[in-house]
Amino acid sequence: MVFLNGLMLPLEEAKISVLDRGFLLGDGVYEVIPAYGGRLFRLEQHLQRLQNSLDAIRIDNPYTNDEWTRILSELIAQGGNADQSVYLQVTRGVAAKRDHAFPHEVKPTVFAMSNPIPPLTDELLLQGIAAITLDDIRWQRCDIKAITLLANAMLRQQAHDEGAAEAILIKDGHAIEGAASNLFIVSNGTIITPPKSSHLLPGVTRDLVLELAAQHGLEYAERAIPEQELSQASEIWLTSSTKEILPVTTLNQQAVGDGKPGLVWHRMIDLYRQYKQQLRNGAE
């Protein structure tokens, strides 16, 4: 079952108009929210980011936070206590004709679905992943979680073509984020991530990592990361809602640190798992 415009429907019955602006123009935004043990992960923060994205592209939020909570809770209830990923999308809706200018008095199209989260294997976490650096070819408002992801898809595909799991994007000589992830490095024992700006997505998992670092006395900083510092970092991590905190152990075919996930990452992933378990137990 999926949610479409106020109704719960079997997936095969969910249909939208070919004149929907999301289909024709990529005119919409989205969110991805994990759920653990039947409980949505940092829902308030995800809904605030959704609101920020909607405000940025001038679409009225079709639901209140309470209504969103009810809709998404109903979706994940289908999966019981299994770990799930909820995808929700809001487009500007169906207009009478294709036109770049925003149409008047259109009703947003709202879609949401839930799917199991594939577990991250211990082998993957112990080995880490490979990444490459690529020039950032995306637009100037990456803080908006827009459904227009062609540039991100092209960058991720280039990484895959070169045997890597992710592309770390370089803009004006600085590492920004991954094609579908936020970026952290460890340099001289300090956890570092680029500051929020229009050049990167304000990740919910990113913010949690910083909160956990502050709570547990780990040194951290939000500042620019020059490309040279990235290449010399003792540890590199990539974070996202569904991939959590992935260690990068190879960058541009060169080992990161000693080529294994670092001690700071091990400490952080333990703290992150404790946080998830507390959520499963009913406290966040």
C-alpha positions as CSV (number, residue, x, y, z in Angstrom):
1,M,0.0,0.0,0.0
2,V,1.1,3.6,-0.8
3,F,-0.3,7.0,0.0
4,L,-1.5,9.2,-2.9
5,N,-3.5,12.4,-2.5
6,G,-5.3,11.4,0.7
7,L,-5.9,7.7,-0.1
8,M,-4.1,4.5,0.8
9,L,-3.9,2.4,-2.4
10,P,-2.2,-0.7,-3.7
11,L,0.9,0.4,-5.5
12,E,-0.4,-0.8,-8.9
13,E,-3.4,1.4,-8.5
14,A,-1.5,4.6,-7.7
15,K,-1.6,6.9,-10.8
16,I,-0.8,10.5,-11.5
17,S,-1.5,12.8,-14.5
18,V,1.1,13.1,-17.2
19,L,0.6,16.9,-16.7
20,D,1.9,16.7,-13.2
21,R,4.7,19.3,-12.8
22,G,6.8,16.8,-10.9
23,F,6.7,14.6,-14.0
24,L,7.2,17.3,-16.6
25,L,9.5,19.7,-14.8
26,G,10.8,18.1,-11.6
27,D,8.9,20.7,-9.7
28,G,8.7,19.2,-6.2
29,V,10.6,18.2,-3.1
30,Y,11.0,15.0,-1.1
31,E,12.1,13.4,2.2
32,V,13.4,10.0,3.2
33,I,12.7,9.0,6.8
34,P,14.0,5.8,8.4
35,A,11.8,3.9,10.9
36,Y,13.3,1.5,13.5
37,G,11.1,-0.8,15.5
38,G,8.0,0.9,14.1
39,R,9.2,4.3,15.2
40,L,10.0,7.1,12.8
41,F,13.6,8.5,13.2
42,R,13.8,12.2,14.1
43,L,10.5,12.9,12.5
44,E,10.3,16.5,13.8
45,Q,13.6,17.3,12.1
46,H,12.6,15.6,8.8
47,L,9.3,17.5,8.7
48,Q,11.0,20.8,9.4
49,R,13.4,20.1,6.5
50,L,10.4,19.3,4.3
51,Q,8.8,22.6,5.4
52,N,12.0,24.5,4.6
53,S,12.1,22.9,1.1
54,L,8.4,23.6,0.4
55,D,8.9,27.2,1.6
56,A,11.9,27.7,-0.7
57,I,10.0,26.7,-3.8
58,R,6.7,28.3,-2.7
59,I,4.4,25.3,-2.3
60,D,2.0,25.3,0.7
61,N,2.5,22.4,3.0
62,P,-0.6,20.2,2.3
63,Y,-0.6,18.7,5.8
64,T,0.1,19.7,9.4
65,N,2.8,17.8,11.3
66,D,0.1,15.8,13.2
67,E,-1.4,14.8,9.8
68,W,1.9,13.8,8.4
69,T,2.6,11.8,11.5
70,R,-0.6,9.9,11.1
71,I,-0.1,9.2,7.4
72,L,3.5,8.0,7.8
73,S,2.7,6.0,10.9
74,E,0.0,4.2,9.0
75,L,2.4,3.4,6.2
76,I,5.1,1.9,8.4
77,A,2.5,-0.1,10.4
78,Q,2.3,-2.3,7.4
79,G,5.9,-3.4,8.0
80,G,5.5,-4.2,11.7
81,N,8.8,-3.7,13.6
82,A,11.0,-4.2,10.5
83,D,13.5,-1.4,9.7
84,Q,11.9,0.7,7.0
85,S,12.6,3.7,4.8
86,V,9.7,6.1,4.1
87,Y,9.8,8.1,0.9
88,L,7.5,11.1,0.7
89,Q,7.2,13.5,-2.2
90,V,5.2,16.7,-2.8
91,T,5.0,18.3,-6.3
92,R,3.3,21.5,-7.3
93,G,0.5,19.4,-8.9
94,V,-1.3,19.2,-12.2
95,A,-1.6,22.3,-14.3
96,A,-3.7,22.9,-17.4
97,K,-0.6,23.2,-19.6
98,R,3.2,22.8,-19.5
99,D,4.6,26.2,-18.6
100,H,7.7,27.1,-16.6
101,A,5.9,29.8,-14.6
102,F,4.2,28.7,-11.4
103,P,0.5,28.1,-12.2
104,H,-2.3,29.6,-9.9
105,E,-4.6,27.6,-7.8
106,V,-3.2,24.1,-8.3
107,K,-3.4,21.4,-5.7
108,P,-0.1,19.7,-4.7
109,T,0.3,16.0,-5.5
110,V,1.4,14.1,-2.4
111,F,2.9,10.6,-2.6
112,A,4.4,8.4,0.1
113,M,5.6,4.8,0.3
114,S,7.6,2.6,2.7
115,N,10.2,0.0,1.9
116,P,12.5,-2.3,3.9
117,I,15.9,-0.9,4.6
118,P,18.5,-3.4,3.5
119,P,20.8,-4.1,6.5
120,L,24.4,-2.9,6.3
121,T,26.6,-6.0,6.6
122,D,29.3,-6.3,9.1
123,E,31.7,-7.0,6.2
124,L,30.8,-3.7,4.6
125,L,31.3,-1.8,7.8
126,L,34.6,-3.5,8.6
127,Q,36.0,-3.0,5.1
128,G,34.6,0.5,4.4
129,I,33.7,1.8,1.0
130,A,35.6,3.3,-1.9
131,A,34.9,6.9,-3.1
132,I,36.2,9.2,-5.8
133,T,36.3,13.0,-6.0
134,L,34.4,14.7,-8.8
135,D,33.6,18.3,-9.7
136,D,30.3,19.5,-8.3
137,I,28.1,20.0,-11.4
138,R,24.8,20.6,-9.5
139,W,22.7,23.8,-9.1
140,Q,23.2,26.5,-6.6
141,R,20.4,25.5,-4.1
142,C,21.5,22.1,-2.9
143,D,20.0,22.9,0.5
144,I,16.5,22.3,-1.1
145,K,15.7,18.6,-1.1
146,A,14.4,18.8,-4.7
147,I,13.3,15.8,-6.8
148,T,15.5,17.1,-9.7
149,L,18.4,14.7,-9.1
150,L,19.8,14.1,-12.6
151,A,23.2,15.7,-11.8
152,N,23.4,13.6,-8.6
153,A,22.5,10.5,-10.5
154,M,25.1,11.2,-13.1
155,L,27.8,11.8,-10.5
156,R,26.9,8.6,-8.6
157,Q,26.9,6.6,-11.8
158,Q,30.3,7.9,-12.7
159,A,31.5,6.7,-9.3
160,H,30.0,3.3,-9.9
161,D,31.6,3.1,-13.3
162,E,35.0,3.6,-11.7
163,G,34.3,0.9,-9.0
164,A,33.4,3.3,-6.2
165,A,30.3,3.5,-4.0
166,E,30.1,7.3,-3.9
167,A,31.4,10.5,-5.4
168,I,32.7,13.2,-3.0
169,L,32.0,16.6,-4.7
170,I,34.5,19.3,-5.0
171,K,33.5,23.0,-5.5
172,D,36.0,25.9,-5.6
173,G,38.7,23.7,-4.2
174,H,36.7,22.4,-1.2
175,A,35.0,19.1,-0.5
176,I,31.3,19.7,-0.1
177,E,29.4,16.4,0.3
178,G,28.7,13.2,-1.5
179,A,26.3,12.8,-4.4
180,A,23.8,11.3,-2.0
181,S,25.4,11.9,1.4
182,N,27.0,14.3,3.8
183,L,30.7,14.4,4.4
184,F,32.8,14.1,7.5
185,I,36.6,13.8,8.0
186,V,38.8,13.2,11.0
187,S,41.9,15.4,11.0
188,N,44.3,15.5,14.0
189,G,41.6,13.8,16.1
190,T,38.9,16.3,15.3
191,I,35.6,15.4,13.5
192,I,35.1,18.0,10.7
193,T,32.1,18.6,8.4
194,P,31.4,21.5,6.1
195,P,29.1,24.2,7.5
196,K,25.5,24.4,6.3
197,S,25.0,26.6,3.2
198,S,23.1,26.6,-0.1
199,H,25.9,24.3,-1.5
200,L,24.9,21.2,0.6
201,L,21.9,19.4,2.0
202,P,21.3,20.0,5.7
203,G,21.4,16.3,6.6
204,V,19.4,15.0,9.6
205,T,21.9,12.3,10.2
206,R,24.7,14.9,9.9
207,D,23.1,16.9,12.6
208,L,22.8,13.9,14.9
209,V,26.4,13.0,14.5
210,L,27.3,16.5,15.7
211,E,24.9,16.2,18.6
212,L,26.4,12.9,19.6
213,A,29.9,14.3,19.4
214,A,29.0,17.2,21.6
215,Q,27.2,15.0,24.2
216,H,30.1,12.6,24.5
217,G,33.0,14.9,24.5
218,L,34.4,14.3,21.0
219,E,36.1,17.2,19.3
220,Y,34.3,18.5,16.3
221,A,34.2,21.5,14.0
222,E,32.0,22.8,11.2
223,R,34.3,24.4,8.7
224,A,35.4,24.3,5.1
225,I,37.4,21.2,4.0
226,P,40.1,22.0,1.4
227,E,40.5,19.2,-1.2
228,Q,44.1,18.6,0.0
229,E,42.9,18.2,3.6
230,L,40.4,15.6,2.4
231,S,43.1,13.6,0.7
232,Q,45.2,13.7,3.9
233,A,42.5,12.9,6.4
234,S,43.0,10.0,8.8
235,E,39.3,9.1,8.4
236,I,36.5,10.0,6.0
237,W,32.8,9.2,6.7
238,L,29.6,9.6,4.6
239,T,26.3,9.9,6.3
240,S,22.7,9.6,5.1
241,S,19.3,8.6,6.6
242,T,19.4,5.0,5.2
243,K,23.2,4.4,5.0
244,E,23.8,5.9,8.5
245,I,27.6,6.4,8.9
246,L,29.7,4.7,6.3
247,P,33.5,4.8,6.6
248,V,35.4,5.5,3.4
249,T,38.6,3.5,3.4
250,T,39.7,4.2,-0.2
251,L,39.7,7.6,-1.9
252,N,40.7,7.9,-5.6
253,Q,42.3,4.4,-5.3
254,Q,44.4,5.5,-2.4
255,A,44.0,4.2,1.2
256,V,42.5,6.5,3.7
257,G,44.6,6.3,6.9
258,D,45.6,2.7,7.3
259,G,42.9,1.5,4.9
260,K,40.5,0.4,7.7
261,P,37.7,2.2,9.5
262,G,39.2,4.4,12.1
263,L,39.0,4.5,15.9
264,V,36.8,7.7,15.9
265,W,34.4,6.1,13.5
266,H,34.1,3.0,15.7
267,R,33.3,5.2,18.6
268,M,30.7,7.2,16.7
269,I,29.0,4.2,15.2
270,D,28.6,2.7,18.7
271,L,27.0,5.9,19.9
272,Y,24.7,6.0,16.8
273,R,23.6,2.4,17.4
274,Q,22.9,3.2,21.0
275,Y,20.7,6.1,19.8
276,K,18.8,3.8,17.4
277,Q,18.3,1.2,20.2
278,Q,16.8,3.9,22.4
279,L,14.4,4.8,19.6
280,R,13.4,1.2,19.3
281,N,12.8,1.1,23.0
282,G,10.5,4.1,22.8
283,A,12.8,7.0,23.7
284,E,14.5,9.4,21.4
